């Protein structure tokens, strides 16, 4: 079967980056580039003022989305990885102890490992079960007098597990420990309330379930936490001083902002809010349950993560008996035009937890534009390859 002749292009890699993007996102970015492409915060003319207004409105929209108490404490970054680096390296001090979970992405794991290797911090890893859920009692047992931060991924990019961040946040609030949440996969799919959930720092990216472009993300800071700036330079403010401004948002935003990305992100968030987060979640959860139920009827397929009846992200990791994930992904792409992701997904800790290390898994991930017909076609493609072994 030749996908070119069938003209089938089935994109099921939305956990890497969502596609297609909403028409409103493309239109908003095009309008900026074509009509008023000034640099926000760098001039006072009408183009720069309009761009600055769009940036300000986006901060307010993000603050409202996550209930971050102050819009000026919404920092823009290139992605969630950069935001996590700002939060971790900008808050932790010599001798601090931190706790992470066994489902963390390398954006966290490599960053804390670097700080440990440099002799700056120590860290422990809280256990998770084979479905990816955090062992709360083990987490509590790891807390020390010098524990300064707990970091947890909200939604696993490997198993689809959604952690109970409210419960973890309560522990952090009680122990006066900073709580940093990696919401790269969950933002736009699971409601998040920084105040209610006791989240001090929230890292997010725009190009996944917020349906914005790549190259834009950010860090939300609940209170006046003095996050050290890691990059110094121009901010458009206090330009007569040699020292970098210490007020937010300039504190963490050196250099020209990614205005076109921010404007695209704003349109993506507005699209999500127009559709309704709960509506998107219900629809994608139904597709995920259908996909899992169908796969469970195929003996050669092993599914990882929560069951079809449990709340989970709209991604399914699997392995096929006698076929490596990379081989299956290549076959699906070449022979059927079905695009998925194989491997470790930058999360070796998670694969060690669920038992799929070192080869990883074959991951199908859905977005708000994924249709039931595409799911059925992907399932038929899987069955054909398996039966042809």
ABEGO torsion letter per residue (X at the ends): XBAAAAGBBBBAAAAABBOBBBAAAAAAAAAAAAAAABBBGABABAAAAAAAAAAAAAAAAAAAAAGBABAAABBBBABAAAAAAAAAAAABBBGBBBBBBAABBAAAAAAAAAAAAAGABBBBBBBBBAAGBBBAAAAAAABBAABABBBBBABBAAAGBBBBAAAAAAAAAAAGBBBBBBAAAABGABBBBAAAAGBABBBBBAABAAGBBBGBBEBBBABBBBBBBABBEBAGBGAABABBBABOAAAABBEBBBAAAAAAAAAAAAAAAAAEAAAAAAAAAAAAAAAAAAAAABAABBBBEBBAABBBBBBBBBBBBGBBAAAAAAAAAAAAGBBBBBEAGGBAAAAAAAGAOAAEBBBBBBBAABBAAAAAAAAAAAAAAAAAX
